[in-house]
Structures are given as structure tokens and as C-alpha cells.
């Protein structure tokens, strides 16, 4: 068999494979896309941290998605591990209960990218919903990371002072870990232990949220650093917050 015949057979087999598997990559229907646009409209409230990378390109500064959300889980680990180019910065300034709006979904196969604007801060952010093959898939993924109402309003059974604290992004003693998470998001370190046979857990909330690049007219790009304003240490005992350490002293995790 000549090389030309081999190449022709290979091309035919490739086309057969593509057509036979086309149904596996079926796009969302027009009705599904319309429903997704409606679901992501208006103001939304984050359930999780939403990191975003800001990069300077030929057309200015733009957000790059780091968070990937599937119908079963969410993670930014894969994209955070990718090589970073010059003139890029990662910003962690969006925590649980941060509000975002003006959602603009775009569709590419099984990925739905969602561009948003923060209410405060009003930086642009973006995330990717992956492995989305149906409206049900998107709904499951959406509900992991967004709420249609402030997080404290989902729990009218919680004490009034706790709900007020969450609404104002504050911590108070007596909070459960779930309630504290709704304020600080995922801690950068967690140390578990026991005291008098009672389980303890020490959280070290994020202090520096990273940097965001902003373009100033006629002055090029400027990088601004920001702080989270959270305490340096939270201690839970028996599942309840019993200590809030405001000091910014360096904590040696090996001693905990």
C-alpha cells in the first residue's frame, strides 16, 4: 500500500470517528442557553472564594478565569498551577457573600464561561463551568458557587447577631465553622488538634488578597496590593468559634 493510500485511509477513519462521536459533544440547546442567561442575570452572591487572574495585553487589562466548576465539584488548583506570564497578578478579593452582577455567559462546547462585575469591589471577574452537557448539569454547578440571596438570608434559623455579622462580613464568637466560612472563605492553613478530649481547629485566614492590575489613562498599568482585613487566627473548639486573634504576628504552624 502506498503512502498516499495510507494517508487517505487515515483521513477517512478520522472523519468517521468525528461523525460517530459528534453526539458525545452535543451543544446545549437554545432553550438551555436562554435558561442559563436568565439564571445568571441580576445580582448573585458567592458561596465560595473566587480568585481571578488579571493580565495586561495589547488591549488593556482583562480577567482570566481560574475557578473551574463542574456539576460535582469546584477547584482553582489546576489553573493556579499553570505557568504565570509577566504582567499577570492573582487577586483573591472576592469571598463568600460577595455580590456580583451583570453576568454574561458564553458557550464553547461543554464549557460555559461567565463574565461578571463585582459590586464592591467593582472589578471584573470570570469563571468557567466545565463538563456542562445539560441545563441540569449547569444548575448543579451553579448552585455550588452562587446564591440568589445573601447567604445569611438562607438561614432564618440562625441567631440574629450571627446573621447580621455575616451580612457585614464580620466575625463573632460562637459562630460555627460554616458561619465563619461565609465571612472569610477558605483559610490558607488549618491546624487540627484536641483539648481535654474536645476537637479543636485553628484557621489562618487570608491576609493579603494579592494584587490587581488597573490601567490608568496615559500612565500605563499600575499594580495595587490589598489586604483582606480578616483576623490572623481563628480557633474553634467543639465546632464553635472561641478565639479571634487580631494580631498580625507571624505564627509558626509547626508548633500547633
One Martini backbone bead per residue (centre of mass of N, CA, C, O) as a GRO file, in nm:
protein
  256
    1UNK     BB    1   0.095   0.037   0.024
    2UNK     BB    2   0.077   0.353  -0.016
    3UNK     BB    3   0.111   0.653   0.133
    4UNK     BB    4  -0.145   0.778   0.013
    5UNK     BB    5  -0.340   0.557   0.111
    6UNK     BB    6  -0.281   0.581   0.409
    7UNK     BB    7  -0.369   0.878   0.435
    8UNK     BB    8  -0.660   0.835   0.333
    9UNK     BB    9  -0.750   0.632   0.549
   10UNK     BB   10  -0.696   0.813   0.791
   11UNK     BB   11  -0.895   1.037   0.710
   12UNK     BB   12  -1.150   0.864   0.706
   13UNK     BB   13  -1.136   0.762   1.000
   14UNK     BB   14  -1.152   1.041   1.127
   15UNK     BB   15  -1.432   1.120   1.017
   16UNK     BB   16  -1.585   0.884   1.139
   17UNK     BB   17  -1.518   0.952   1.430
   18UNK     BB   18  -1.639   1.236   1.441
   19UNK     BB   19  -1.934   1.154   1.362
   20UNK     BB   20  -1.976   0.928   1.585
   21UNK     BB   21  -1.902   1.156   1.832
   22UNK     BB   22  -2.085   1.410   1.815
   23UNK     BB   23  -2.299   1.343   2.043
   24UNK     BB   24  -2.094   1.376   2.288
   25UNK     BB   25  -2.079   1.709   2.193
   26UNK     BB   26  -2.337   1.833   2.255
   27UNK     BB   27  -2.503   2.109   2.257
   28UNK     BB   28  -2.674   2.337   2.384
   29UNK     BB   29  -2.965   2.452   2.380
   30UNK     BB   30  -3.148   2.729   2.337
   31UNK     BB   31  -3.311   2.692   2.599
   32UNK     BB   32  -3.070   2.652   2.789
   33UNK     BB   33  -2.932   2.924   2.735
   34UNK     BB   34  -3.164   3.100   2.829
   35UNK     BB   35  -3.173   2.989   3.120
   36UNK     BB   36  -2.881   3.070   3.193
   37UNK     BB   37  -2.915   3.374   3.151
   38UNK     BB   38  -3.133   3.402   3.372
   39UNK     BB   39  -2.972   3.278   3.613
   40UNK     BB   40  -2.721   3.508   3.571
   41UNK     BB   41  -2.887   3.733   3.643
   42UNK     BB   42  -2.824   3.982   3.823
   43UNK     BB   43  -2.776   3.929   4.158
   44UNK     BB   44  -2.502   3.762   4.316
   45UNK     BB   45  -2.386   3.511   4.561
   46UNK     BB   46  -2.122   3.391   4.705
   47UNK     BB   47  -1.994   3.068   4.840
   48UNK     BB   48  -1.702   3.136   4.739
   49UNK     BB   49  -1.407   3.168   4.629
   50UNK     BB   50  -1.282   3.418   4.369
   51UNK     BB   51  -1.039   3.384   4.172
   52UNK     BB   52  -0.825   3.610   3.972
   53UNK     BB   53  -0.671   3.693   3.667
   54UNK     BB   54  -0.456   3.964   3.571
   55UNK     BB   55  -0.395   4.092   3.240
   56UNK     BB   56  -0.166   4.235   3.014
   57UNK     BB   57  -0.242   4.363   2.700
   58UNK     BB   58  -0.303   4.515   2.399
   59UNK     BB   59  -0.612   4.599   2.533
   60UNK     BB   60  -0.526   4.567   2.826
   61UNK     BB   61  -0.717   4.471   3.099
   62UNK     BB   62  -0.786   4.123   3.198
   63UNK     BB   63  -0.966   3.853   3.285
   64UNK     BB   64  -0.883   3.526   3.423
   65UNK     BB   65  -0.965   3.214   3.465
   66UNK     BB   66  -0.956   2.980   3.760
   67UNK     BB   67  -1.236   2.874   3.807
   68UNK     BB   68  -1.371   2.539   3.828
   69UNK     BB   69  -1.706   2.410   3.743
   70UNK     BB   70  -1.882   2.136   3.819
   71UNK     BB   71  -2.146   1.930   3.907
   72UNK     BB   72  -1.941   1.820   4.172
   73UNK     BB   73  -1.713   2.057   4.155
   74UNK     BB   74  -1.444   2.278   4.278
   75UNK     BB   75  -1.152   2.456   4.123
   76UNK     BB   76  -0.808   2.625   4.109
   77UNK     BB   77  -0.552   2.442   4.096
   78UNK     BB   78  -0.484   2.399   3.796
   79UNK     BB   79  -0.449   2.704   3.712
   80UNK     BB   80  -0.246   2.786   3.937
   81UNK     BB   81  -0.020   2.577   3.816
   82UNK     BB   82   0.028   2.749   3.594
   83UNK     BB   83   0.208   2.937   3.419
   84UNK     BB   84   0.340   3.262   3.464
   85UNK     BB   85   0.324   3.561   3.334
   86UNK     BB   86   0.390   3.853   3.263
   87UNK     BB   87   0.168   4.079   3.379
   88UNK     BB   88   0.050   3.917   3.633
   89UNK     BB   89  -0.238   3.866   3.863
   90UNK     BB   90  -0.364   3.756   4.176
   91UNK     BB   91  -0.706   3.769   4.300
   92UNK     BB   92  -0.879   3.742   4.647
   93UNK     BB   93  -1.140   3.961   4.687
   94UNK     BB   94  -1.354   3.715   4.670
   95UNK     BB   95  -1.604   3.618   4.887
   96UNK     BB   96  -1.827   3.509   5.067
   97UNK     BB   97  -2.105   3.724   4.990
   98UNK     BB   98  -2.023   3.837   4.747
   99UNK     BB   99  -2.121   4.061   4.496
  100UNK     BB  100  -2.262   4.006   4.167
  101UNK     BB  101  -2.291   4.112   3.814
  102UNK     BB  102  -2.361   4.103   3.484
  103UNK     BB  103  -2.402   3.833   3.347
  104UNK     BB  104  -2.193   3.667   3.079
  105UNK     BB  105  -2.248   3.412   2.884
  106UNK     BB  106  -2.040   3.159   2.729
  107UNK     BB  107  -2.014   2.918   2.454
  108UNK     BB  108  -1.802   2.601   2.458
  109UNK     BB  109  -1.945   2.344   2.447
  110UNK     BB  110  -1.885   2.225   2.784
  111UNK     BB  111  -1.836   2.541   2.821
  112UNK     BB  112  -1.911   2.801   3.067
  113UNK     BB  113  -1.859   3.135   3.058
  114UNK     BB  114  -1.843   3.391   3.328
  115UNK     BB  115  -1.910   3.727   3.329
  116UNK     BB  116  -1.831   3.976   3.583
  117UNK     BB  117  -1.932   4.218   3.840
  118UNK     BB  118  -1.848   4.376   4.103
  119UNK     BB  119  -1.975   4.568   4.355
  120UNK     BB  120  -1.759   4.506   4.611
  121UNK     BB  121  -1.564   4.522   4.419
  122UNK     BB  122  -1.565   4.642   4.061
  123UNK     BB  123  -1.439   4.402   3.940
  124UNK     BB  124  -1.357   4.182   3.711
  125UNK     BB  125  -1.490   3.849   3.649
  126UNK     BB  126  -1.414   3.487   3.601
  127UNK     BB  127  -1.569   3.168   3.505
  128UNK     BB  128  -1.582   2.801   3.479
  129UNK     BB  129  -1.799   2.576   3.330
  130UNK     BB  130  -1.777   2.223   3.337
  131UNK     BB  131  -1.928   1.957   3.201
  132UNK     BB  132  -2.173   2.078   3.018
  133UNK     BB  133  -2.476   1.897   2.891
  134UNK     BB  134  -2.692   2.051   3.072
  135UNK     BB  135  -2.906   2.220   3.271
  136UNK     BB  136  -2.859   2.039   3.516
  137UNK     BB  137  -2.554   2.073   3.528
  138UNK     BB  138  -2.555   2.379   3.568
  139UNK     BB  139  -2.725   2.393   3.825
  140UNK     BB  140  -2.530   2.234   4.005
  141UNK     BB  141  -2.291   2.425   3.966
  142UNK     BB  142  -2.420   2.694   4.046
  143UNK     BB  143  -2.507   2.606   4.348
  144UNK     BB  144  -2.209   2.593   4.458
  145UNK     BB  145  -2.135   2.929   4.396
  146UNK     BB  146  -2.444   3.032   4.414
  147UNK     BB  147  -2.672   3.291   4.517
  148UNK     BB  148  -2.976   3.483   4.515
  149UNK     BB  149  -2.899   3.532   4.814
  150UNK     BB  150  -2.799   3.607   5.095
  151UNK     BB  151  -2.666   3.383   5.311
  152UNK     BB  152  -2.830   3.469   5.570
  153UNK     BB  153  -3.120   3.424   5.423
  154UNK     BB  154  -3.097   3.099   5.428
  155UNK     BB  155  -3.091   3.139   5.773
  156UNK     BB  156  -3.337   3.213   5.991
  157UNK     BB  157  -3.233   3.023   6.239
  158UNK     BB  158  -3.026   3.209   6.295
  159UNK     BB  159  -2.892   3.427   6.474
  160UNK     BB  160  -2.907   3.764   6.447
  161UNK     BB  161  -2.602   3.831   6.502
  162UNK     BB  162  -2.492   3.639   6.286
  163UNK     BB  163  -2.638   3.752   6.038
  164UNK     BB  164  -2.520   4.038   6.066
  165UNK     BB  165  -2.222   3.960   6.045
  166UNK     BB  166  -2.234   3.837   5.761
  167UNK     BB  167  -2.347   4.093   5.618
  168UNK     BB  168  -2.064   4.257   5.731
  169UNK     BB  169  -1.807   4.076   5.742
  170UNK     BB  170  -1.809   3.936   6.033
  171UNK     BB  171  -1.683   3.828   6.353
  172UNK     BB  172  -1.805   3.595   6.608
  173UNK     BB  173  -1.857   3.449   6.879
  174UNK     BB  174  -2.005   3.116   6.821
  175UNK     BB  175  -1.945   3.034   6.559
  176UNK     BB  176  -1.947   2.840   6.307
  177UNK     BB  177  -1.777   2.721   6.043
  178UNK     BB  178  -1.988   2.799   5.833
  179UNK     BB  179  -2.019   3.095   5.923
  180UNK     BB  180  -1.720   3.176   5.894
  181UNK     BB  181  -1.693   3.105   5.594
  182UNK     BB  182  -1.906   3.332   5.503
  183UNK     BB  183  -1.665   3.542   5.554
  184UNK     BB  184  -1.357   3.416   5.477
  185UNK     BB  185  -1.341   3.146   5.376
  186UNK     BB  186  -1.067   2.990   5.283
  187UNK     BB  187  -0.812   2.895   5.446
  188UNK     BB  188  -0.461   2.869   5.423
  189UNK     BB  189  -0.483   2.730   5.715
  190UNK     BB  190  -0.504   2.412   5.905
  191UNK     BB  191  -0.532   2.314   6.256
  192UNK     BB  192  -0.550   2.010   6.432
  193UNK     BB  193  -0.703   1.905   6.753
  194UNK     BB  194  -0.687   1.872   7.121
  195UNK     BB  195  -0.897   1.948   7.426
  196UNK     BB  196  -1.009   1.760   7.652
  197UNK     BB  197  -1.138   1.576   7.413
  198UNK     BB  198  -1.161   1.829   7.225
  199UNK     BB  199  -1.206   1.954   6.928
  200UNK     BB  200  -0.978   2.137   6.722
  201UNK     BB  201  -0.950   2.452   6.522
  202UNK     BB  202  -0.715   2.631   6.316
  203UNK     BB  203  -0.729   2.940   6.155
  204UNK     BB  204  -0.577   3.109   5.855
  205UNK     BB  205  -0.650   3.374   5.716
  206UNK     BB  206  -0.648   3.580   5.467
  207UNK     BB  207  -0.453   3.878   5.424
  208UNK     BB  208  -0.353   3.870   5.126
  209UNK     BB  209  -0.523   3.922   4.811
  210UNK     BB  210  -0.319   4.065   4.643
  211UNK     BB  211  -0.344   4.168   4.302
  212UNK     BB  212  -0.431   4.451   4.091
  213UNK     BB  213  -0.477   4.559   3.766
  214UNK     BB  214  -0.454   4.898   3.652
  215UNK     BB  215  -0.556   5.135   3.414
  216UNK     BB  216  -0.398   5.440   3.340
  217UNK     BB  217  -0.432   5.709   3.180
  218UNK     BB  218  -0.112   5.770   3.043
  219UNK     BB  219   0.032   5.552   3.279
  220UNK     BB  220  -0.048   5.279   3.255
  221UNK     BB  221   0.018   5.016   3.462
  222UNK     BB  222  -0.114   4.932   3.789
  223UNK     BB  223  -0.020   4.789   4.103
  224UNK     BB  224  -0.242   4.666   4.358
  225UNK     BB  225  -0.259   4.617   4.691
  226UNK     BB  226  -0.434   4.396   4.933
  227UNK     BB  227  -0.643   4.357   5.212
  228UNK     BB  228  -0.878   4.176   5.404
  229UNK     BB  229  -0.918   4.228   5.739
  230UNK     BB  230  -0.856   3.975   5.880
  231UNK     BB  231  -0.780   3.775   6.102
  232UNK     BB  232  -0.507   3.565   6.183
  233UNK     BB  233  -0.695   3.397   6.401
  234UNK     BB  234  -0.889   3.092   6.443
  235UNK     BB  235  -1.076   2.926   6.710
  236UNK     BB  236  -1.200   2.598   6.749
  237UNK     BB  237  -1.446   2.444   6.979
  238UNK     BB  238  -1.669   2.217   6.916
  239UNK     BB  239  -1.742   2.403   6.645
  240UNK     BB  240  -1.666   2.678   6.794
  241UNK     BB  241  -1.597   3.008   6.829
  242UNK     BB  242  -1.334   3.115   7.081
  243UNK     BB  243  -1.110   3.270   6.891
  244UNK     BB  244  -0.966   3.604   6.815
  245UNK     BB  245  -0.682   3.702   6.628
  246UNK     BB  246  -0.551   4.025   6.554
  247UNK     BB  247  -0.280   3.963   6.517
  248UNK     BB  248   0.015   3.982   6.283
  249UNK     BB  249   0.174   3.768   6.373
  250UNK     BB  250   0.387   3.518   6.342
  251UNK     BB  251   0.302   3.175   6.273
  252UNK     BB  252   0.402   2.861   6.384
  253UNK     BB  253   0.279   2.568   6.261
  254UNK     BB  254   0.469   2.351   6.402
  255UNK     BB  255   0.347   2.423   6.704
  256UNK     BB  256   0.029   2.312   6.655
   0.00000   0.00000   0.00000
